[in-house]
């Protein structure tokens, strides 16, 4: 008996591995890149432009009144609880935090994505 995966199993795994959605039995977590347009007078976010990759966001930097952020959204199906957390790219230092604002770790794949795009 072979331990090799079938083509369909490999394709399904790659889709899951490349997805920005992580699931388990009780909780679903989504990640999305966002370009926020900031009002310079009030500091309020005026607009959102969601993108698939950090590189897509980074190519759109054309104004000092924008921010690039990775947004983490989760929902617990058992309790109905959920929430959001944010990790902002620092355009002055060209760095990205290893944690979201709530203390959760940013998945390594996103850190690598930022590093690759800012080389």
N, C-alpha and C positions, 0 to 999 in steps of 0.2 A: 504494500500500500504506500503510495507516495504522499509526502507531506507538502508538496508544492500546492500553491494556490492556483485556482483556475483563473482564467483571464477576467471573468466577471467579478470574482472575489477581489482580485487585485485592483480592478477599476473602482469598485465600491470602496475599498480601503483608501485609495488615493483621493477620491472625492471627499471622504470623511476627514482625512488628514489635512486637506487643503481648505476645508470649510472654516469659516469664522464662527461656527456654532459648535459648542461642546454640549453633549447631553449625557445625563446619567438617569437612573430610574426616577429620581425625585426632583431634579433641578435641570434647567436648561439655561445656558449662558451664551449670550451673543456678544460679539465684538464688532465694532464698526469704526472706520476712520471718518473724521468729520473736519471740515474747514469751517470755522466760526468767523463770521464777520462781526467785528466789535465796534460799537459806537464810541468814538474817541472822547466824546463829551461826558457820556454817562457810564461807560464801561459795560453797558448791557450788550448781550448777544442779539444781533438784529437778524441774522440769517444763518442757515446751516446748508452745507453742501457736502453730502455724504459720498465717499469714494470707496473703491474696493481695496486700494493699497495706499501705503504711506507715500510711495513714489508718485502716485497720481496727485496726492495732496501737495507734496513738495514742489512739483512742477508748476503748481498754480500760485505759488507765492509771488505776488505782485504788489502787495500793499502792506504797510506796517500795521494796519488795523485788522489783521486776521490772526487766527490761532489754529494750530493743527492739534487735534486731540484724538486719542483712542478712547472710545466709550465702551464700557463693559455694562451690559444689562443682564440681570438674572431673574429667574422666577422659580419658586419652589412650588411644585404642583400639589404637594401634600398639605402645606400650610397656607398657600396663597400669598406668601410673602415674596417680595422681590425688591430690587433696588438697582441703582446705577452708581457707577464710579467712573472717574475721569483721570487720564494721564496726559498731561500737556507737554508737547515738544517745546523746548526752550530755544527760540530762534536766535537769541543773542549768543548763547554758548554752544548752540547746535548739539544739544544733548537731549536725551529722553530718559525719564525716570524709570527705575526698576520696579516701582510700586505705583498703584493707583492711589488716589487721594484718601481712600479708606484703609490703606495698608495692605491690600491684596497684592500679590506679586503679578507683574505683567508677564504673560507667557513669553518664553524665550524666543519663539518664532517672530514675535513682533519686534523685539529688541534687535534681532538679526536683520529684519526687514528695514528698520530705520538706519542701522549701521551701513547696510549695503547702499541705500539710497543717498546717504550723505557723504560718501567717500569722495 
